[in-house]
Every structure is written in C-alpha cells, then in structure tokens.
C-alpha cells in the first residue's frame, strides 16, 4: 500500500510538472504571436511617416533644382517633414513606454489615451482582417491609478480576442 501511495504521489507530481510546462509553453506561444502582431503594426506605423518624409524631401530637392525655386512651397514641405519626424518620434516613445516596466509604477492614467495607443498599434492587423473599430470614449472619464503597461496589455488582449472572435464567425 505504501509503495502504491509513493508511486501515485510521484505520478501526480510528474503530471503537475508536465501540466505547468504545457501552460508555460502556451503562454510563451501567445506572447510570441502577440509580439509578431505588434511588430508588424509598429513597423507599419513608423514606415508611414518615414515614407512620407522621403517622398516630400525628394520633391523639395527637385523644386530646389529649378532655376527660381518656390521657397514658400519648399518651406511648407520641409515643415511637413519635420511634423512627420516628430510623429515618428512620438510613436517610438509610445512603444518604448509600453514595453518599459517599472514594477512599482502605479500612476494616474488616462484610459482613453491607453485605448487609442493600443488601437493605433493594432490598426494594420485589424484592417487586414476587415475589422472596423468604432470608439466612443468619454472625455470626462476620471484618471485611474495603475500600471500603464499592464493596462495596455489587457486592452490589447481584449481587442485581439474580439478580432479573433469576429474572424471565427
């Protein structure tokens, strides 16, 4: 009887370890899938303003090459390039903030901004899947105290799950 109990205890312990390992692997695969989706969206969000900057800079160079360049037109296009560069920097800053983790960073947060940031990151994937997102954000919503990264992850998971559910129908 004792040897059977020892055997059963070992068998259950092994089954628990295998179950935990399977759950850890599943969680890892989920993180990889999410990272892949995010990286595609981030690349798209950054490439858009960069492509615009390159096209506008090329146009400005062509306009400078003419005998009497239209300086106002060139100034306008250079201003657009600076704006696109600033937008690109803001995207990168937002992404870095999303993945920088301070374990004790519980601060007042604007949920509308978190939602908008996550939706911007997922926009390309959602469009690819023909998912249209309509938001009705309350501008009077009070700030919440929390960890921005964790809340963004929750929002991201909700949106991805909703898109997956729509795709399955």
N, C-alpha and C positions, 0 to 999 in steps of 0.2 A: 504494500500500500504506500509506504513512504517513497519507494523508488518511483512509483507511478506519479505521486504528487510532485516530486522533483522534476520528472520528465515533463509533466504538464506545465509546471511553472516555467521551465526553460522554453518550451514550445510557445507559450503565450508571450514571454518576453521577446523572443525572436519575432513573433508576429507583430508585436507592437513596434519594434525597431523597423521592420520592413514597412509597416504602415506609415510611420513617421517619415521614412526615407521617400516613400512614394508621394506623400503630401508635399515634402520639401521640393522634390523634383517637379511636381505640378506647379507649385508656386514659382519656381525658377523659370519654367517654360512660359508661364503667364507674364512674368516680368520681362522676359526676352521679347515676347510678342508685343507687349505694350511699348517697350523701348524701340522696337522696329517701327511701329506706327508713329511714335513720337518723332523719331529721327527723320522719317520721310516728311512729316508735316513741318518740322523745324527747317529742314533743308529747303522746302518749298517757300516758306515764309521769308527766309533770308535771301533766296535766289531772286525773288520778285523785285525787291528794291535794287539789288545789285545789277540785275539785267537792265532795269530802267536807268540806272546811273551810267552804265556803259553805253547804252544807246544814246542817251542825252549828251554825254561827253563827246561821243563821235560826231553827233550833229553840231555841237559847239565848235569842234575842231574844223569841220567843213565850213561853217559860217565864218570862222576866223580867216580861212584861206582865201576868201573873196577879196576883191580889191578894196571895197568900202564895207567892212563888216557892220552889221546892225548890232551895236553894243547893247542896246536895251534888250533885244531878243536874246543875246548871249548871256547877259546878266540874269535874265529870268530863268533861263535853262540851268545856269550854274546854281541859282538859288534852289531850284527843284532838286538838283543833285545833292546839295547839302541837306535838304529835308529828307531825301531818301536815305542818305547816310545816317542821319540821326534816327530815323525809324528802324534801320537795321541794327543800330546800337541798342535801341530800346528793346528790340526783340531778343537780342543776345543777353542783355541784362535780365530780362524777364525769365529766360530759360535758365540762366545761371542761378537766379534766385529760387527757381522752382526746385533745383536739384542740390542746392546748398542746404545742409541740415545742421541746425544747432538744436540739440536735444531739449534745451530749456527755452526755446524761442516761442513763448506764448505772448502774442502781441495783439492789439486791436486790428481787425482785418475787415476790409470791405468785401463782402461776399460777391457783389456784382463784379468787381474787378477780377476776382479769382475765376468766376464763371467765364467772363469774357476772355481771359488769358487762355484757359483750357480750350474753349471753343475755337479760338484762333489757331491753336496748335493742331487741333483735330480737323480743321476746316477742309483740308485737301482730301483726307480719307472719307469724311462724311460726304463730300461732293462726289467722290468716285463711286460711292455706294448709293448715290441718288437719295441721300438723307438730307432733308431740308430742316434746318433748326430755326425755330421761332422762339424768341425770348421776350418775356415781359418782366423786366427787372424793376423792382421798386426802388426808386432813388432815395426814399425816406427810410430805407432799411437800416437799422442801427448796426454799428460795428459789432463783430463777435470776437471774443478772445480765443485764440487758438494758434496752431502751428500751420503756417501757410502751405508748406509742402504736403503735410498730411491731408489738409482740406482739399488741395488741388488734386491729390491722388484719389480722394473719394469722388470728387466731381468727375475726374477723368474716367474712373471705373464705371460710374453711373451712365455717362454718355456712351462709352464703348459698349456697355451691356445693352443699353437701349438700341443702339445701332445694330448690334448683333441680333437682337430680338426681331427687329424690323426686317433684317436680311433673311431670317429663318422663315418668315411668313410667305 
